[in-house]
Amino acid sequence: MRFARRNLALKLLALALAVSTWWFVAGESKVLVGFNVPLEIRNVPRGLTLTNQVDRQVEVRLQGPSSLLTGFKPSDISMALDLGNGRPGRQTVKFDLRAVKVPPGIQVQRIFPQEIDVVLERTERRSIPVSLKLKGGKALRSRIRSIEIDPPEVEVEALPAEFSRMPVAYTEEIVLEPDVDTLSAVVRVELREAHAKIIGEKSVRVKIHFRQ
């Protein structure tokens, strides 16, 4: 009882403010507004990749008290398309209103479009050799005695047809420097195929030894 009476006046005041705020919001007229919201694609199944162009903006209609929606921004909303149950081929995925995350007191009334077509294709994983992309004149290149790349290969996931256009994986450009015996660097490996990605570490260690 002593604990319950402690700061009783402040507790009653807080309760009164909470009730009055609720009555104000509940009695306030509702408004309907629309926003273009970025669409995040999640949980693409392993061994599959999305190959068609998907519109990454959707229109979301929200309803709620004007006091809550005043100053509301698209960044206050998040929406994700979950492809965890996706299968190979073309399929139509319907949007669920529950996929839109909004603050309390605001309701999602509509999503446009209400569904979207996605195409998922099977990928493969292969190890391909790494090759250096070097920048320097013939004089510098002629001085190269040996090159060490660690690791010499990277594991790549891509569409089967992409591997035929990707016999090697090139590094970012390395600028050769004059008057050095050894050039050491950590460089990123770059893939130019649209659906190709490196599995694991995306950089390699490089040592270039020059003749005197």
N, C-alpha and C positions, 0 to 999 in steps of 0.2 A: 504493500500500500504506500509506503514511504517513497519507493522508487516511482510508482505511478503518479504521485503528486508532484514529483520534481519537475520544474519547468512546465507546469501544467498550462499556464497562460500562453507560453510560446507554442506549445503543442496544439492548443485550441486555435490559435491564430493561424498556424500552418494548415490545419485541417480546413478552416474557413476559406483560406486563399485557394486551396486545392479544389474545394467544392465550387467556389465562384468561378474559377478558371474553367472547370469542366462545363458548368452551365453556360458560360460565355461561348465556348467552342461548340457545344452541342446545339445551342440556339442560333448560331451564326449561319447565314445562308451558304449553301454549297456552290462551288464553281467548278467548271470543267475546263481543263487546259491540256494542251498537247505538247510533247517534247520529242525531238529526235535524239535517240539514245544510242551510244556505241554498243554493238553486240559482241560479246566475248564468247569464243568457241572453246569448249572445254572437253576433256576426257575422250579425245579421239582414240579408239582402240589401238593397242599395239599391233603393228604389222599392217596398218591401214593409214592412208593419208587422204586429206580432202583435196580434190583436184578441180572442182568447178569454182567459178567466181561467185562468192556469196556476198550479198549486200551487207556491209558491216554496220549499217544504220537502220534502226527500226523506229517507227512512230508509236509512242505510248501516250494514251489518254488517261489522265489522272483526275480524280474528283476528291474534293476536300474543302475545308473551310478556307476562305480567302486569306485569313490571317496566317495560315500555314503555308499556303502556296505563293504568297507574296515573296518575291525574291528567290523563289525556288529555281535551281539551275539543273541542267542535265547531269552535271557531275554529282548531284545528290542522289542520282538513280543508278543502279547497276542492273544489267541483264545478261544472262549467260544462256547459251545453247549447249545442252549436255548431249554429247554424242556417244556416251558410254555404251548404249545398246545398238550402236550402228553396225551395219553389215556391209559387205562389198556390194557395189552397184549403186544405182540411183534410188533414192527414197525421199519421201516427203515427211518432214518433221513438223508437227504442230506446236505452236508456242503455248506454254502454260502461263496463265496470269501469275501463278506463284513464283515463276522464274524472275519476275521483276521485283527487286528489293527497293522498298520506299520507306520513309520514316513513318512511325505510328501516326494514326489519324488520317492517313491518305489512302485512298482505294484506287486500284488499277481497274479501269473500266474496259479498256480495249487495247489490243496490240495490232498494228498494221505493218506489214501483212500478217495474217493469222497463221500462216504456215510458210515453209521454205523448202526448196529442193536442194539436196546435197548429194554429191557423188563421192563415194569412197572407193579407192583402189588399193590393191595389195602392194606392199613394198617388200624389198629384199634387203638383206644386210651382206655386205662384202667388204673385205679389206683391200684397199687400193694404195699403191705407192705414193709417197709425197715427193713432189718436185719443187725446186726453188725457182722463184721468179726474181731474176737478178737485174739490177740496173747499174751499168758501167760500160765504159768504152772497151774496145778490143784489147787495148794494152793491159787493162786491169784483168780482164777475163783470161788473157793468156798467162797470167801469173798464178792462176789458181792451181794448186798442187793436188788438193783433195778436199772432199766435202763430207762432213758427218751430219746425219739427220737422226734425231732421237725423239720419238720412234720413227722408223723409216716408212711405216704404213699407218693409216688411220682406218677405223671401221666406219663405214658409211651406210646409211639407210636411204634408199631411193627407189623410184619406180624402175622395173627391169630395163625399160627402154633408155632410161637416163644413163645407165652404166656404160652403154655403147658409146656415148658422147663424152664420157668422163674416164678415160684410161688412167689418168693420174689426177691427184689433187694438188693444186698449186698453192704455195704460200703467198702471203702478201709480199709486196715488193721489198727486196733487200738492196739497199744502196751500198755498192762496193766502195771501200775507202782506200786511198793510196797510202803508201808508206806504213803498212801494218803487216805483221807476220801472221796473225790469226784474228779473224773476225768472229766474235761469239754473239749470238742473239737468240731471243725467244720470240717466235713469230707465229701469227695466226694462220691457220689453213682455211682457204676460202673455197666455197663451192658455188658454182654459178647456175646449176640446175635448180629449177623452181621448187622441187619437192625433195631435194636431197638435204640430208642433215648428218652431221658428224655425231657418232655415239661416243660419249666420254669426253676426254680432254681435246680441246679445239686448237691447241698450240703445240708446237714442236721446238726442241732446242737444236740450234744449228751452229756448227763450227766450220769455218772456211779457212783452210791453210794455204798460204801463198808462198811461192818461190821467192828467194832473195834476188 
